[in-house]
Amino acid sequence: MLTTAELAIRIDGRSLTVEDVVRVARHGWKVILDEGSMQAMRRTRDYVEKLLREKRVVYGLTTGFGKFSDTYISAEDAKALQLNLIRSHACGIGRPFAVEIVRAIMLLRINALALGYSGIRPEVAALMAEMLNRGVTPVIPEQGSLGASGDLAPLSHLALVLVGEGEAYFEGARRSGAEALAKAGLVPISLEAKEGLALINGTQVMTAVGALACWDAKRLAEWADCAVSLTSEVLHGVRDAFDDATHAIRPHRGQRQSAARIRSITAGSKLMTHQGERRVQDAYSLRCAPQVHGASRDAIAYVEEKLEIEINSATDNPLIFADEDRVISGGNFHGQPIALAMDHLAIGVSELANISERRIERMVNPHLNENLPPFLTNNGGVESGFMIAQYAAASVVSENKSLAHPASVDSIPSSGNQEDHVSMGTIGARKARQIVDNAYNVLAIELLCGSQAADFRDPASLGAGTAWLYRQVRDRVSFVDRDRVLSGDFKTISDWMRSESSLDGLFERLGPQGAQPPE
C-alpha cells in the first residue's frame, strides 16, 4: 500500500477533479507536473519572449494594468512592473485562510497554468508545485477579492512568497516567505514580463473554497438522509411516502436517491407505520424529505459539475495562443459561473439545515409527537433536556438564511470604472462554506435528538441502518439522563460526521444495493 508521501496527482490542466483537490488539500498528496504541460508552457513562453523582442503592444506584457492598459511599458521596466503589480495588489484583509484552502488554491493555480495559455515560464509552476510538496503554505487573508479580475488580492499574497516576500506557514510556524522557502530548500524566483499577471489573474480562490465546500456538502446530503431516517422512526413515520412508486413518476435524480437511501436505512424497522395505522400522512418535514433533500442533492451535483469545468480552465488575461500567433484580451477571469454556483450551493445546503430544524422541533415539542416526554427529558421542569438544543439549531438556521442571500446579485465598479461589473464569487464561496459548517451542526443536533428519542422508544426496534446510526452516536455521546452542557456533545457528533470514514460502516451494513441509490 502506498504511503501518503508516495500518493501523487499528475497535473495536466485538463483532468483534475474535486476529489483530487481534497486529496492534495487535506490529505497531503503530492503533485507532479505533466511533461506535456511543461512543454506547452515553454512553447507559450518562447512566443511571449518573441513578442517582447518585437516590441508589440500587448496588454499585460508591454502595458500597464486595468485603467493603465493604454500605458506603454518598456522592456527595461517590465520586470519592475511585475513585482510592483504583486506588491500593490496584495491588499488582503481579515484572518488567514485555513491551510487546506491555501493548498487547494495553489493546486488550482498550477493546474490553470499547466494548460499553457498564460505565458509563464514552466519554472514558476514547478516552484509552486515544490512548495505544495514540501509544505510551504502562503498566508492569504480571506477578504479583499471582488471576483473579477479574478481573485487579484488573495492571489497576490500567494505570489509574494514565490518572490521571497510575504508570509508562509512551514513546519507549523508562521514565517517570512523568504525564511519558509529557505528552510524548505527552495529558492525564490524573479518575475519576468507577464508572469505577475499570470499568477494573480484567475478564479482559483473562489473555486478552491467552493470545491472543498462542495465536497463537504455532498457528504452532508448523505447525513441528511441518515438523520431523517432516524427521526422518522422515532416519530412513527409513515413509510409509504418513501415508496419508489411515487418517486419514479417524478424522476428527479436526487429525489429518487434520497427516497431509496431512506428506505434502505429504515429497512426492518418496527417503529415506522403505514398509511392509516396511526395517521394517514406525516408533516412535510418527514413526508417531503426526499423531495427537499433530493433537490439539494441535485443542486450540489450541479455545483460540482461547474467547479470541475472551472478547475480545468484557463482563467487569466490576456491568453496566449502561440500556435495561432494571437494574444486575446478577454474575460475568463470573471467569476460569474462560480459566483452563481456558490449562491446555488448556499441555498441548497441551507435547506438541508432548515428542514432538519423542523424535525428537531417535532421531536422535542410534546404537541407534535406521540408519547415522547417534553424536550426529551424524564424530569421536565427541573430539567430542560433538549429545549435549548432546538433553540440553538433555530439560531444557526436563521443565520444561514441571512448568509444565503446571493452575493452574485451585487456588483461594484473598480479600477477607474474599467472593471465595472464584478462577480463577488469569492464572497459567495466563503458564505457557502460557512453555511455548510452550520448545517453539519444542525444535523448533529438532529441525530442526538433522534438517539435520545430512540431510548424512549425501543432501540431494538430500529431498522438495520438506524440501529447502526444509534449505536455510533451512543458510542460517542451517552444518554442525557440529567441536564448537562450539550455544546461538547454537538461538536463530538459533528466532528465524527465530517471524518472521511464515518459512513463506511453504514454502507457496509446496507450492502451494495443500499449503498448505491438509483441514478
Number of C-alpha atoms within 10 A of each C-alpha: 5 7 7 12 11 10 15 17 18 15 26 23 22 17 14 19 17 20 13 19 25 21 18 22 23 15 14 20 20 22 20 14 19 16 13 14 20 21 15 22 24 18 20 23 24 16 19 24 16 12 17 18 10 9 14 13 16 21 23 25 29 24 20 19 16 16 13 14 15 14 13 17 19 15 15 8 12 21 19 14 26 22 21 13 18 25 18 10 17 23 18 19 14 10 11 16 18 14 19 19 25 26 26 27 26 25 27 26 30 25 28 28 30 30 20 28 25 27 28 28 24 22 13 19 24 17 17 22 23 18 23 23 20 18 21 27 28 32 25 29 22 19 19 18 26 23 31 25 27 31 27 28 28 28 30 26 25 29 26 23 26 26 19 21 20 21 22 27 19 21 13 9 9 15 18 19 25 20 19 26 27 13 13 16 11 18 14 17 13 15 23 17 24 27 23 24 27 24 25 30 26 30 34 32 32 27 30 29 26 30 30 21 25 27 17 19 28 19 17 23 22 17 20 26 25 25 25 30 30 30 26 25 25 28 25 22 25 24 23 17 21 23 14 17 10 13 20 12 9 12 13 16 17 25 28 26 26 28 26 23 26 29 24 24 28 25 19 15 20 15 22 23 19 15 14 9 11 14 12 11 17 18 14 13 19 25 19 17 26 27 21 20 28 24 21 26 29 19 21 27 18 14 22 22 15 18 24 18 15 20 27 22 21 23 28 26 25 24 22 22 18 18 9 7 9 11 17 12 14 12 16 21 22 25 29 21 16 27 27 22 26 36 24 21 32 32 21 27 31 27 20 29 29 22 22 29 26 18 27 29 23 21 28 25 19 15 12 14 16 14 11 22 18 20 26 25 23 17 15 12 9 10 16 18 25 25 17 13 24 24 14 17 26 20 13 20 25 15 15 25 15 12 20 24 14 21 20 23 13 11 14 12 12 16 12 10 11 12 14 12 18 23 26 28 34 32 24 29 30 20 26 31 24 16 29 24 18 21 28 28 24 28 31 27 28 30 28 27 28 30 28 27 25 24 16 16 18 12 19 13 17 26 23 18 28 30 21 16 24 20 14 17 22 15 9 11 17 12 12 18 13 12 13 12 8 17 11 11 18 21 15 16 22 21 14 16 19 16 10 10 10 13 18 10 13 21 17 12 15 18 11 10 12 20 18 13 18 15 10
